Amino acid sequence: MVATTRLTGDMAGTRSDLLSLVLKTTTLTVLTLGIYSFWARTRIRRWLWSSLQVDGIPFEYAGRPLEKLMGFVIAAVIVAIYLGLVVMVLIFTSLNLFGGVGPGTAAAFALLLPVYWFAKYRGQRYLLNHTRWRGIAFSMAPGAWGYLLRATCWTIATVLTAGILLPLRAHRLWQYRVERTYYGDDHFRFDTKAGDLYPHFGFVLIGLFGSLLSGVYGFMRDESALVGLLIFVPLLLFGWVYWRVASFRILASGLRFGGAMDLTVAPRTGAVIGIHLLGWILMGLLFLAVAAVLAFAFGFFAVGAQANIDLEVLENLSPYLLAVGGILFYLTFFVLRGALRIAMVTFPLFRHVARTLSVSNAVEVNAVCQGEASHMADADGFANLFDFGSGV
């Protein structure tokens, strides 16, 4: 009989330490017009990975910034060529068949989804292949094209069934990724049934179909039926959050390793909602404070210099100068928003989930040997195009 041992998770570090780091890396990212973002992402991941501990032993992140930069450039070129050719063909076809660009544009956006799914698998594979615990590496087998095909087929089936197959889709895609994931020389297994997800999907279905019926009936027959939207739309929103938390809890707790080791996580819906609300409120207050300081500084400078804004001067500015100003504004706002989200939302979520983590029958971990090297030098580039996790 396998001896029973239990490991628990925790999150070291403080939000203020992470906030200090993301503000420094954001400043360097803006000053270098985004080039430093690959180094910033690496530093933040290393901080988060080292903060996440199981049985007091931290994880390690071994990714390198130049890999991200190289992968991003390669992925950007490939995606640009792919989208350029596809969009050109679709627009031309749409003009000839429908007399407008609307259908072609919609189809072009729809074809972004396969690229997203391809990038998602490769991005997760890159993260796992650069993650260590107790000196032993995780890894993930190649399978991005298979994931793309399955995600596409299951998405079409979900749309055709008005969302009813969404839990089954989530189950099958999790299973595909889990069964290709290794820790050392052994792989994970998946022991959860799709039927376990459906009881938690009820609020979504009730809210979705209730909203649709209320809207259709209200617009076509009786406007008083629109009042039902006040009930079903909030129910749909709550149901979606509840479903996301519950499905993650069930799917993650279905992980098995070795002969008997299993993992359990127990995030709470109320805690997740509270973390998001508090995090976004704090972010809003910080943005307001920054805006107030900038407005005060600009107003003080303008009054002190008795400056008058001349629209003709603005119109005659070099387009290169305007482009640089636009890039700086974009980087300052969006990169700062992503950085603050990491500190205010992502880190508290990691900490909440980590503190509910429990690994049973973990004695088998001691028998794990280092697996084959599975280094990936470019996979993260595709994921960076979609910026998974706002910089994480």
C-alpha positions as CSV (number, residue, x, y, z in Angstrom):
1,M,0.0,0.0,0.0
2,V,1.2,3.5,-0.8
3,A,2.0,5.6,2.2
4,T,-0.2,8.6,2.4
5,T,1.4,12.1,2.5
6,R,-0.3,15.4,1.9
7,L,1.3,18.5,0.5
8,T,-0.2,21.9,0.7
9,G,0.3,25.1,-1.3
10,D,0.9,28.7,-0.4
11,M,2.0,31.9,-2.0
12,A,5.0,33.8,-0.6
13,G,5.7,37.5,-1.3
14,T,3.5,40.5,-0.9
15,R,1.4,42.5,-3.3
16,S,3.5,45.6,-2.6
17,D,6.7,43.8,-3.6
18,L,5.1,42.7,-6.9
19,L,3.6,46.2,-7.5
20,S,7.1,47.7,-7.1
21,L,8.4,45.2,-9.6
22,V,5.7,45.8,-12.2
23,L,6.0,49.5,-12.0
24,K,9.7,49.4,-12.6
25,T,9.4,47.0,-15.5
26,T,6.5,49.1,-17.0
27,T,8.7,52.2,-16.8
28,L,11.5,50.5,-18.7
29,T,9.0,49.0,-21.2
30,V,7.6,52.5,-22.0
31,L,11.1,54.1,-22.2
32,T,12.3,51.4,-24.6
33,L,9.0,51.6,-26.7
34,G,8.0,48.1,-25.7
35,I,11.3,46.2,-26.4
36,Y,11.9,45.6,-22.6
37,S,8.5,43.9,-22.3
38,F,10.1,40.5,-23.0
39,W,12.5,41.1,-20.1
40,A,9.7,42.4,-18.0
41,R,7.5,39.3,-18.6
42,T,10.4,37.1,-17.7
43,R,11.2,38.9,-14.4
44,I,7.5,38.9,-13.4
45,R,7.1,35.2,-14.1
46,R,10.2,34.4,-12.1
47,W,8.9,36.4,-9.2
48,L,5.5,34.6,-9.4
49,W,6.9,31.2,-9.9
50,S,9.3,31.5,-7.0
51,S,6.4,32.8,-4.8
52,L,4.3,29.8,-5.5
53,Q,5.2,27.0,-3.1
54,V,4.1,23.4,-2.5
55,D,5.2,22.0,0.8
56,G,7.4,25.0,1.2
57,I,9.4,24.3,-2.0
58,P,9.1,27.1,-4.6
59,F,8.7,26.6,-8.3
60,E,11.3,27.9,-10.8
61,Y,10.9,29.6,-14.1
62,A,13.7,29.0,-16.6
63,G,12.5,31.0,-19.6
64,R,14.8,33.6,-21.3
65,P,13.9,37.0,-22.6
66,L,15.7,36.6,-26.0
67,E,13.6,33.5,-26.7
68,K,10.5,35.6,-26.2
69,L,11.8,38.4,-28.5
70,M,12.8,36.0,-31.2
71,G,9.6,34.0,-31.0
72,F,7.5,37.1,-31.1
73,V,9.2,38.4,-34.3
74,I,8.8,35.0,-36.0
75,A,5.2,34.6,-34.9
76,A,4.3,38.2,-35.9
77,V,5.7,37.7,-39.4
78,I,3.9,34.3,-39.9
79,V,0.6,35.7,-38.6
80,A,0.9,38.9,-40.6
81,I,1.4,36.9,-43.8
82,Y,-1.4,34.5,-43.0
83,L,-3.9,37.1,-42.1
84,G,-2.8,39.3,-45.0
85,L,-3.4,36.6,-47.6
86,V,-6.6,35.3,-46.0
87,V,-8.1,38.7,-45.5
88,M,-7.4,39.7,-49.1
89,V,-9.0,36.6,-50.4
90,L,-12.1,36.9,-48.1
91,I,-12.6,40.6,-48.9
92,F,-12.3,40.0,-52.7
93,T,-14.8,37.0,-52.4
94,S,-17.2,39.0,-50.3
95,L,-17.2,41.9,-52.8
96,N,-18.0,39.6,-55.6
97,L,-20.6,37.5,-53.9
98,F,-22.3,39.9,-51.6
99,G,-21.4,43.3,-52.9
100,G,-19.8,44.4,-49.7
101,V,-17.0,43.7,-47.3
102,G,-19.1,42.9,-44.2
103,P,-19.3,39.1,-44.6
104,G,-15.6,38.9,-45.6
105,T,-14.6,40.9,-42.6
106,A,-16.6,38.8,-40.2
107,A,-15.1,35.6,-41.7
108,A,-11.6,37.1,-41.3
109,F,-12.2,37.7,-37.6
110,A,-13.6,34.2,-37.2
111,L,-10.4,32.8,-38.7
112,L,-8.4,34.4,-35.9
113,L,-9.8,31.8,-33.5
114,P,-7.8,28.9,-34.9
115,V,-4.6,31.1,-34.5
116,Y,-5.6,31.8,-30.9
117,W,-6.1,28.1,-30.1
118,F,-2.8,27.2,-31.8
119,A,-1.1,29.9,-29.8
120,K,-2.8,28.9,-26.5
121,Y,-1.5,25.4,-26.7
122,R,2.0,26.4,-27.6
123,G,2.1,29.1,-25.0
124,Q,1.1,26.6,-22.3
125,R,3.6,24.2,-23.6
126,Y,6.3,26.8,-23.4
127,L,5.4,27.7,-19.8
128,L,5.5,24.0,-18.7
129,N,8.7,23.3,-20.5
130,H,10.4,26.1,-18.6
131,T,8.9,25.3,-15.2
132,R,10.8,23.3,-12.5
133,W,9.9,22.0,-9.1
134,R,12.5,20.3,-6.8
135,G,14.9,20.6,-9.7
136,I,12.7,18.4,-12.0
137,A,11.2,19.9,-15.1
138,F,7.6,19.8,-16.3
139,S,7.0,19.3,-20.0
140,M,4.3,19.1,-22.6
141,A,4.2,17.0,-25.7
142,P,3.7,18.6,-29.1
143,G,0.1,18.8,-30.1
144,A,-0.9,22.3,-31.1
145,W,-2.4,21.3,-34.4
146,G,-4.4,18.5,-32.8
147,Y,-5.6,21.0,-30.1
148,L,-6.6,23.5,-32.9
149,L,-8.6,20.9,-34.7
150,R,-10.4,19.7,-31.5
151,A,-11.1,23.3,-30.3
152,T,-12.5,24.2,-33.7
153,C,-14.8,21.1,-34.0
154,W,-16.0,21.4,-30.4
155,T,-16.7,25.2,-30.8
156,I,-18.8,24.6,-33.9
157,A,-20.7,21.9,-32.1
158,T,-21.2,24.2,-29.1
159,V,-22.6,27.0,-31.3
160,L,-24.9,24.6,-33.1
161,T,-26.3,23.4,-29.8
162,A,-26.8,26.9,-28.4
163,G,-24.1,26.4,-25.8
164,I,-25.3,23.2,-24.3
165,L,-22.1,21.3,-25.2
166,L,-19.8,23.9,-23.6
167,P,-19.0,21.8,-20.5
168,L,-18.2,18.8,-22.7
169,R,-16.0,21.0,-24.8
170,A,-14.1,22.3,-21.7
171,H,-13.7,18.7,-20.5
172,R,-12.3,17.3,-23.7
173,L,-9.8,20.2,-24.2
174,W,-8.6,19.9,-20.6
175,Q,-8.2,16.1,-21.1
176,Y,-6.2,16.6,-24.3
177,R,-3.8,19.0,-22.6
178,V,-3.5,17.1,-19.3
179,E,-2.7,13.7,-20.9
180,R,0.2,15.4,-22.8
181,T,1.7,16.9,-19.7
182,Y,4.7,15.4,-17.9
183,Y,6.5,15.9,-14.6
184,G,9.9,14.3,-15.0
185,D,9.6,10.9,-16.7
186,D,5.9,10.3,-15.9
187,H,2.8,11.9,-17.3
188,F,-0.4,13.2,-15.7
189,R,-3.8,11.5,-16.1
190,F,-7.3,12.9,-16.0
191,D,-10.0,11.4,-13.9
192,T,-13.1,13.6,-14.2
193,K,-16.3,13.0,-16.1
194,A,-17.9,15.7,-18.2
195,G,-21.2,15.0,-16.4
196,D,-19.7,16.4,-13.2
197,L,-19.6,19.9,-14.8
198,Y,-23.3,20.1,-15.9
199,P,-24.9,20.7,-12.5
200,H,-22.8,23.9,-12.2
201,F,-23.7,25.0,-15.7
202,G,-27.5,25.3,-15.0
203,F,-27.4,29.0,-14.0
204,V,-25.7,29.9,-17.4
205,L,-28.3,28.0,-19.4
206,I,-31.2,29.5,-17.4
207,G,-29.8,33.0,-17.7
208,L,-29.0,32.6,-21.4
209,F,-32.3,31.1,-22.6
210,G,-34.3,33.3,-20.2
211,S,-32.6,36.4,-21.7
212,L,-33.1,35.3,-25.3
213,L,-36.8,34.4,-24.7
214,S,-37.5,37.7,-22.8
215,G,-35.8,39.7,-25.5
216,V,-37.4,38.0,-28.5
217,Y,-40.9,37.9,-26.9
218,G,-40.6,41.5,-25.7
219,F,-39.6,43.0,-29.0
220,M,-42.1,40.9,-31.0
221,R,-45.2,40.7,-28.8
222,D,-45.2,42.3,-25.4
223,E,-42.7,45.0,-24.3
224,S,-43.4,44.2,-20.7
225,A,-41.6,41.0,-21.2
226,L,-38.4,43.0,-21.5
227,V,-38.5,43.3,-17.7
228,G,-37.3,39.7,-17.6
229,L,-34.0,40.9,-18.9
230,L,-33.4,42.6,-15.5
231,I,-33.6,39.2,-13.9
232,F,-32.0,36.9,-16.5
233,V,-29.0,39.0,-17.6
234,P,-27.6,39.4,-14.0
235,L,-28.3,35.7,-13.5
236,L,-26.4,34.9,-16.7
237,L,-23.4,37.1,-15.6
238,F,-23.3,35.5,-12.1
239,G,-23.8,32.0,-13.6
240,W,-20.9,32.5,-15.9
241,V,-18.5,33.5,-13.1
242,Y,-19.8,30.7,-10.9
243,W,-19.4,28.2,-13.8
244,R,-15.8,29.4,-14.5
245,V,-14.8,28.9,-10.9
246,A,-16.6,25.6,-10.4
247,S,-15.4,24.1,-13.7
248,F,-11.8,25.1,-12.9
249,R,-12.1,23.5,-9.4
250,I,-13.5,20.3,-10.9
251,L,-11.2,20.0,-13.8
252,A,-8.0,20.9,-11.9
253,S,-9.0,18.5,-9.1
254,G,-9.3,15.7,-11.7
255,L,-5.5,15.7,-12.1
256,R,-3.8,12.4,-11.2
257,F,-0.1,11.4,-11.2
258,G,1.5,8.1,-10.7
259,G,-0.5,5.3,-9.3
260,A,-2.4,7.2,-6.5
261,M,-1.4,10.9,-6.3
262,D,-4.2,13.3,-6.8
263,L,-4.6,17.1,-6.6
264,T,-7.4,19.2,-5.1
265,V,-8.1,22.9,-5.4
266,A,-11.1,24.7,-3.9
267,P,-11.4,28.3,-5.1
268,R,-14.6,30.0,-3.9
269,T,-16.9,32.0,-6.2
270,G,-17.4,34.8,-3.7
271,A,-13.7,35.2,-3.1
272,V,-13.0,35.3,-6.8
273,I,-15.7,38.0,-7.4
274,G,-14.4,40.0,-4.4
275,I,-10.8,39.8,-5.7
276,H,-11.8,41.1,-9.1
277,L,-14.0,43.9,-7.7
278,L,-11.4,45.1,-5.2
279,G,-8.6,44.8,-7.7
280,W,-10.4,46.8,-10.4
281,I,-11.5,49.4,-7.9
282,L,-7.9,49.9,-6.7
283,M,-6.7,50.1,-10.3
284,G,-9.3,52.7,-11.0
285,L,-8.2,54.8,-8.0
286,L,-4.5,54.5,-9.0
287,F,-5.3,55.6,-12.6
288,L,-7.3,58.6,-11.2
289,A,-4.5,59.5,-9.0
290,V,-2.0,59.4,-11.9
291,A,-4.3,61.4,-14.1
292,A,-4.8,64.0,-11.4
293,V,-1.0,64.4,-10.9
294,L,-0.4,64.7,-14.6
295,A,-3.2,67.2,-15.0
296,F,-1.9,69.3,-12.1
297,A,1.6,69.2,-13.4
298,F,0.6,70.1,-16.9
299,G,-1.7,72.9,-15.7
300,F,1.1,74.3,-13.4
301,F,3.5,74.2,-16.3
302,A,1.1,75.9,-18.7
303,V,0.2,78.7,-16.3
304,G,3.8,79.3,-15.3
305,A,5.0,79.5,-18.9
306,Q,1.9,81.4,-20.0
307,A,1.7,78.9,-22.8
308,N,-1.1,79.0,-25.4
309,I,-2.0,76.0,-27.5
310,D,-1.7,76.8,-31.2
311,L,-3.7,74.3,-33.3
312,E,-1.7,75.2,-36.4
313,V,1.5,74.2,-34.6
314,L,-0.1,70.8,-33.7
315,E,-1.2,70.3,-37.3
316,N,2.4,71.0,-38.6
317,L,4.0,68.5,-36.2
318,S,6.1,65.8,-37.8
319,P,4.0,62.6,-38.3
320,Y,6.9,60.6,-36.8
321,L,6.7,62.7,-33.7
322,L,2.9,62.1,-33.5
323,A,3.5,58.4,-34.0
324,V,6.0,58.2,-31.2
325,G,3.6,60.1,-29.0
326,G,0.8,57.7,-29.8
327,I,3.0,54.7,-29.1
328,L,4.1,56.2,-25.8
329,F,0.4,56.8,-24.8
330,Y,-0.5,53.3,-25.8
331,L,2.3,51.8,-23.9
332,T,1.7,53.9,-20.8
333,F,-2.0,53.2,-20.6
334,F,-2.3,49.6,-21.8
335,V,1.0,48.3,-20.4
336,L,0.4,50.0,-17.1
337,R,-3.1,48.6,-17.0
338,G,-1.8,45.1,-17.6
339,A,0.9,45.5,-15.0
340,L,-1.5,46.8,-12.4
341,R,-3.8,43.9,-13.1
342,I,-1.0,41.4,-12.4
343,A,-0.5,43.0,-9.0
344,M,-4.1,43.8,-8.1
345,V,-6.0,40.8,-9.6
346,T,-3.7,38.0,-10.9
347,F,-1.5,37.7,-7.8
348,P,-4.4,37.7,-5.3
349,L,-6.1,35.0,-7.5
350,F,-2.9,32.9,-7.5
351,R,-2.6,33.3,-3.8
352,H,-6.3,32.3,-3.2
353,V,-6.0,29.2,-5.4
354,A,-2.6,28.2,-4.0
355,R,-3.9,28.3,-0.4
356,T,-6.6,25.9,-1.3
357,L,-4.2,23.5,-3.0
358,S,-3.8,20.0,-1.5
359,V,-1.9,17.1,-3.0
360,S,-2.7,13.6,-1.5
361,N,-0.6,10.5,-1.7
362,A,2.3,12.6,-2.8
363,V,5.0,10.1,-1.7
364,E,5.3,9.0,-5.3
365,V,6.8,12.3,-6.2
366,N,10.0,11.1,-4.5
367,A,10.4,8.4,-7.2
368,V,10.2,10.8,-10.1
369,C,13.3,11.1,-12.3
370,Q,14.3,13.8,-14.7
371,G,12.6,13.4,-18.0
372,E,13.9,14.1,-21.5
373,A,14.9,17.6,-22.3
374,S,12.1,19.4,-24.2
375,H,13.3,22.9,-24.6
376,M,11.2,25.3,-26.7
377,A,12.9,28.5,-28.0
378,D,10.0,30.1,-29.9
379,A,6.6,28.9,-28.7
380,D,5.9,31.8,-26.4
381,G,6.0,34.2,-29.3
382,F,2.5,33.2,-30.6
383,A,1.1,33.5,-27.1
384,N,2.6,37.0,-26.7
385,L,0.6,38.1,-29.7
386,F,-2.6,37.6,-27.7
387,D,-1.0,38.6,-24.4
388,F,-2.3,35.8,-22.3
389,G,-2.7,36.7,-18.6
390,S,-1.9,40.4,-19.2
391,G,1.8,39.9,-19.3
392,V,2.1,36.6,-17.3
